[in-house]
């Protein structure tokens, strides 16, 4: 496996979700699929948009809130930069962040990176699972955080301890049922140690 080609969110109402993600400004970066699979609480993952400066963070956060998202962490400065967290109407959690604390220009509404953060019960075991399937490690901080090297991917993949990820995005760690997330790659269909499902996918270019 060398890349993530598709990221599919399973939602109860695809038309409503499509309106939200169009307003949010994600284009074809996410796909939608109808699902009524039971799910409660934290679904074990979050999606992070990395952008260039605070004005871009505010643009995306504002668009999400105007389209019906709920603020989990209002956009604010921190020691690492500037960012905020929202939850889409379909339940997906989105973090928008920049390492810059000051603006150097107008809001471009441009996404530099889209990172999928998977909450893992055992980061070391999940890291080994993905390395065994062909992913190289780009960054690793012990059993706390791992980011894989997927330069050709539409989406970058990272592992985070489940509890730490829930704290990072401002929600309780408890949750049951479906993740309502399906990943598409070039290594066939499988399920990782934390129950995240993969399927074979045809590459979809970003817009």
C-alpha positions in Angstrom: 0.0 0.0 0.0 1.4 3.4 -1.0 -1.4 5.8 -0.7 -5.0 6.7 0.2 -6.9 7.4 -3.0 -10.4 7.9 -1.6 -12.0 9.0 1.7 -15.7 8.1 2.0 -17.9 9.4 4.8 -21.0 7.3 5.5 -23.9 9.7 6.2 -27.7 9.4 6.9 -28.6 12.1 4.3 -26.2 12.3 1.4 -28.0 15.4 -0.2 -27.7 17.4 3.0 -24.1 16.3 3.6 -23.2 17.2 0.0 -24.6 20.7 0.5 -22.6 21.1 3.7 -19.3 19.9 2.2 -19.8 22.1 -0.8 -20.3 25.1 1.4 -17.4 24.1 3.6 -15.2 24.2 0.5 -13.8 20.7 0.2 -14.8 19.9 -3.4 -14.1 16.3 -4.3 -11.7 15.7 -1.4 -14.4 13.6 0.4 -17.0 11.1 -1.0 -20.3 10.4 0.5 -22.2 7.2 0.9 -25.6 6.6 2.5 -25.6 4.6 5.7 -27.9 3.9 8.7 -25.2 2.0 10.6 -25.6 2.6 14.3 -23.0 4.9 15.8 -22.9 6.8 19.1 -20.4 9.2 20.6 -16.8 9.6 19.3 -16.3 7.7 16.1 -12.6 7.3 16.7 -11.2 9.7 14.0 -10.9 13.3 13.0 -10.0 15.1 9.8 -7.6 18.0 9.9 -7.1 20.7 7.3 -3.7 22.4 7.4 -3.7 25.9 6.0 -1.3 28.8 5.6 -2.5 31.4 8.1 -5.2 32.4 10.6 -7.4 34.2 8.1 -7.7 30.9 6.1 -8.6 29.1 9.3 -11.3 31.6 10.1 -12.7 31.3 6.5 -13.1 27.6 6.7 -14.4 27.6 10.3 -16.9 30.4 9.4 -18.1 28.6 6.3 -18.6 25.4 8.3 -20.6 27.1 11.1 -22.7 29.0 8.6 -23.5 25.7 6.9 -24.7 24.1 10.2 -21.6 22.8 11.9 -21.2 22.9 15.7 -18.1 24.5 17.3 -16.2 22.1 19.5 -13.2 24.4 20.0 -13.5 28.1 18.8 -10.6 29.2 16.6 -7.8 30.7 18.8 -4.1 31.1 19.2 -2.0 28.5 21.0 1.7 27.9 21.5 1.8 25.9 18.2 -0.1 28.2 16.0 -3.8 29.0 15.4 -6.8 26.7 14.9 -10.2 25.5 15.8 -12.4 22.4 15.7 -16.0 21.9 14.4 -18.4 19.0 14.1 -20.3 18.7 10.8 -24.0 17.9 10.8 -23.2 14.3 9.8 -21.1 13.9 13.0 -17.6 14.1 11.4 -15.1 16.1 13.4 -12.9 18.6 11.5 -9.9 20.5 12.8 -8.6 23.5 10.8 -5.2 24.8 11.8 -2.2 26.8 10.8 1.3 26.9 12.3 1.3 30.7 11.6 -0.1 33.0 14.3 -0.3 36.1 12.1 -1.7 36.8 8.7 0.6 37.8 5.8 -2.2 38.2 3.2 -5.9 37.7 2.5 -7.9 34.5 3.0 -7.1 32.2 0.0 -9.4 29.4 1.1 -6.6 27.0 0.0 -5.9 23.7 1.8 -2.3 22.8 2.1 -2.8 19.3 3.6 -5.8 17.1 4.5 -4.8 14.7 7.3 -6.8 11.8 8.6 -6.2 11.2 12.3 -7.1 7.7 13.3 -7.6 7.1 17.0 -5.9 3.9 18.0 -6.2 1.8 21.2 -2.5 0.7 20.6 -0.6 3.1 18.4 2.5 0.8 18.3 0.4 -2.2 17.1 -1.4 -0.2 14.5 1.8 1.3 13.3 3.2 -2.2 12.8 0.1 -3.2 11.0 0.3 -0.4 8.4 4.1 -0.8 8.0 3.6 -4.5 7.3 1.2 -3.3 4.5 3.8 -1.2 2.8 3.5 2.3 4.4 6.7 4.1 5.4 6.8 6.2 8.5 7.4 9.9 8.1 7.2 11.0 11.8 6.9 8.9 14.9 6.7 10.0 18.6 6.8 6.8 20.4 3.4 5.3 21.2 1.7 8.7 21.0 1.7 9.7 17.3 2.7 8.4 13.9 2.4 10.0 10.5 3.0 7.9 7.4 4.8 9.0 4.3 2.2 9.0 1.5 3.5 11.8 -0.9 1.1 10.8 -3.7 -2.0 10.6 -1.6 -5.0 12.9 -1.6 -5.1 12.3 2.2 -2.2 11.9 4.6 -2.6 9.2 7.3 -1.7 9.6 11.0 -2.3 7.5 14.1 -3.1 9.1 17.5 -4.0 7.5 20.8 -7.8 7.4 20.9 -8.1 9.2 24.2 -5.5 11.8 23.3 -7.3 12.5 20.0 -10.6 12.9 21.7 -9.1 15.4 24.1 -7.4 17.2 21.2 -10.7 17.8 19.4 -12.8 18.5 22.5 -15.1 15.5 22.9 -15.4 12.5 25.3 -13.5 9.4 24.2 -16.5 7.1 24.6 -18.2 5.8 21.5 -19.7 2.7 20.0 -20.9 1.3 16.7 -19.7 2.2 13.2 -16.9 4.6 12.4 -18.9 5.6 9.3 -15.7 6.0 7.4 -14.3 3.9 4.5 -10.8 4.4 3.1 -9.8 3.4 -0.4 -6.3 2.4 -1.3 -4.2 0.1 -3.5 -3.8 -2.8 -1.2 -7.2 -4.4 -1.4 -10.0 -4.7 1.2 -9.0 -5.2 4.9 -9.9 -3.9 8.4 -7.2 -2.4 10.7 -6.8 -3.3 14.4 -9.2 -0.5 15.4 -11.9 -1.5 13.0 -11.3 1.1 10.2 -12.3 -0.4 6.9 -10.4 -0.2 3.6 -11.5 -1.0 0.1 -9.8 -1.1 -3.3 -10.3 2.3 -5.0 -9.6 4.1 -8.2 -7.6 7.4 -7.7 -9.7 10.6 -7.6 -7.8 13.8 -8.3 -8.2 16.7 -5.9 -9.9 19.9 -7.1 
